[in-house]
Amino acid sequence: MKVEFSVGQWIAVAAVTLALLTALLGGVVWIIERMDPTREDLEREIRSVSNALTPARDTAGTQRGTTREQMDEVPGWGIHETVAAYLEQSALEVALGAEGRLEGPAAEWFRAEAAEAQFVFIGEEHDVREVPILAGALWRELVPLGYKHVAVEAGPWLGDRLDKFTRFADQQALAHFREATLPRLPNNSVPPISEEDVAFYKLLGSVSGPHRKSAAPLIWGLDAEYRAAPLLERLAALSPRLAQRQAAQSLLEEVGAAERSGDYNTRAFRSAIEQVIQQAGAKPETEVRYILDALRWRITAPQEHTSRDLKKELFLRQYEAAKEEGEPKPRVMFRLGAYHAARGLMHDFGSSTLANFVGELAIAEGSRMLNLAIINCQDTSPGDFPRPCTWEQQRALQPFRSAAVADWTLFDLRGLRAPLRQARLNALQSYPAGWEYWNLVMSFDAVVLLGRSEPSRLAGE
């Protein structure tokens, strides 16, 4: 039986269909507004991106061989305009007032976000003078919110030395720390040991004091020890028996000579170090135990380094210890290189980053992590300072630089995730417009762009 519709019936069906589509579009806009209220003024840009990407889904297959530059020039996509408009609206000046305290809208944003988080992860560029100054200002805001610990890119022994200096102004511990760091390299002094960094460590303790010796550490060292000679020197000084001291001192002469020549391959002394470790004994969470654990790690085979994730192991050890001290959900500020602070995978190893691990732990704890990158790279030509950008960073940062409102500018990146996901989903067989923003926006919640920066200064420079 053939069913025929009159013109009036067709008009009625079309009207109902249009009404349903209008309601659906309104629902999508409502969801976007609830996901990020700051995007209210960008509805027009988002609609234009969505409308332009719909036909692109059908034609993406014909663009498989298109270059990245050509994809950026596809007319009507609008993602670059959306990014630029969003950044212009969300840019906040990062300003410091009296005593190095945050001021203005950026300070209000940070307080509100940190209050809702359990972990604040700062991804830094090493050897930048402004980084420890800004990190110290952030710590001032975190202490009243209940944050009690700072994780740094140093080994447990150096972390313990820093903790003693930070909490109790132990100058001998600071001297141990200074002597045990690697020689200064461009953009990569590890652990951070500049004059600004020492001032940062001192500020951590003064802001959060007074401190009890029995309390959980303020500083958590979450990395390997980079040199063996300082470990052996300190072990010899702490050894109660003459035979132990002599064994450590004898080995120290050989290891020290190798390090002075630039050779830090401690595994060449594996047998002798194992004997020193066997002779020594130490209780858990003591300085000697930190030294012995560090020596064990330095002679561990490379394949074991690959199978284990030291930073995560050390973090969990400190985290559980803080819980045993009575903190239900220890609140921690992390200050490590941006490589470790990004969500996702470590490009060099394939395992998840420390920040990704911490973010997943926060979910399990019913809380969340806030991670932000401090960026000061410039251009792509080689140079010692600032660190040159990668070609992807250089392209991605162009609209950020245009939207910057001060020497230090904060951008909340989360409002860009929805339109970038949409652009990517609608160009699965080719590079979508806006591909250069993806890693930055998906890896970090926020960015502080340093328009001007200076290299950090070591003592005596």
JOQUI-V538902 format. One line per field, one symbol per residue. phi: phi as a letter, one per 40 degrees, with the letter a starting at -180 (. if undefined). A space follows every 10 residues. Layout:
phi = ???
This chain:
phi = .cbbbccccc cccccccccc cccccccccc cccccadccd cbdccccccc cccdccdcbc ccbdcccccc cccccgcgcc cccccccccc cbccbbbcgg ccbgdccccc ccccccbbbb bcbbccgbdc cccccccccd ccdcchcbbb cbcacdcccc cccccccbfc cccccdcccc ccdcbdgacb cdbccccccc cccdcccbcc bcccccdccb cbacccbcdc cccccccccc bccccccccc cdcccccccc cgbbccccbd cccccccccc baccfbcccd cccccdccbc cdccdccbbc dccccccccc ccccchccbd bbbbbbcddc ccchbcccbg cccccccccc cdcccgbabb bbbbbbcbfb cdacaccccc cccdcccdcc cccdbacbbc bccccccccc ccccccacba ccdgdccdcc cccbcabbcc cbabccbcdg c
